[in-house]
């Protein structure tokens, strides 16, 4: 039995996927070595080999991994071959940025619906989609059996939007509102608190420049 | 000597900060328990106590932590008391969302300059800042001794922008462009690859619904 992959290892797999994909695009080589991945990503060689054991791909000692096989096994493991349809609520700047972003399809994500409560936004075309009235949210989720909800509303609306999504049977929420959602149901919540992530930088600067106060 | 904090522990500290801050705003209580934090965040009690040992704050058994002390020690540790000035390059939707976001100051981040190469954007007012010409980037960084550069350009420009920032002596880069920067210098890079983070969701959906292909 394969052990459950730890979250930090899972977080590195998309990086390996990115490197091996661009390697295949640029080079005419059958194999890719863990030391090549290590150089590109500044991650320890041994760490990379341990991570790849979770996806059950075997390398050849002193040669490396079959690059195409590695790419495909990673894509399959990460679910990129499945097309995951999502709806997004909150068509502000961040919501618009996500709706217009071209790179998601490669990762299996297709945003198929946009919702807002602002009459000025409803009906506008954003990234080829017409912004729909938030009142139609539950109906659309159910009708098209959407599994993923993306929340890019201001913090104060996030909880009620999440509850509506869950009532309509969404399975995973990607939450960009800077608030911790209070959810009892067995739903997968991926929080993106951008301000929180800034803490890595502020902590680093504080540690390296202790004289600055 | 205090051990260096592991990255997953560091990543949780802003969440504790958020909970203890809202606890102090809403309740008139001196102490906050690790089990309260645990309930709010769905993180193990024992994990929370281990994380807080890194910031050298002691709790009282069966009572908890002094809430104000906890908030202040976390804020200090995370560098929130320092005001960190940053400049941002790439005033598209994502750049605009970050520039207009009101929540950063609480985390010690102040965006003080916006840059773009698009003549249609230069001179526009975004979140109280006038968009400056990218040609002035290095000069402004040096003049105001800016330590943090935020990159929200398309992927193909990110490397050259990063190099310009580093030449002007920036210390940390917050990179939102979906590309791995190739940097030799001792610079702190915080990558935010939103599409990569989606992998947590796609992997989860694949694991829980193996029949879907």
Interface residues (C-beta under 8 A of the other chain):
Chain A: X7 X8 X10 X11 X13 X14 X15 X18 X19 X40 X41 X77 X78 X79 X80 X81 X82 X84 X92 X93 X94 X96 X97 X98 X100 X101 X103 X104 X106 X107 X108 X109 X147 X148 X155 X171 X172 X174 X178 X180 X188 X190 X192 X193 X194 X195 X196 X197 X198 X199 X200 X201 X202 X203 X204 X205 X206 X208 X209 X212 X213
Chain B: X7 X8 X10 X11 X13 X14 X15 X18 X19 X40 X41 X77 X78 X79 X80 X81 X82 X84 X92 X93 X94 X96 X97 X98 X100 X101 X103 X104 X106 X107 X108 X109 X147 X148 X155 X171 X172 X174 X178 X180 X188 X190 X192 X193 X194 X195 X196 X197 X198 X199 X200 X201 X202 X203 X204 X205 X206 X208 X209 X212 X213
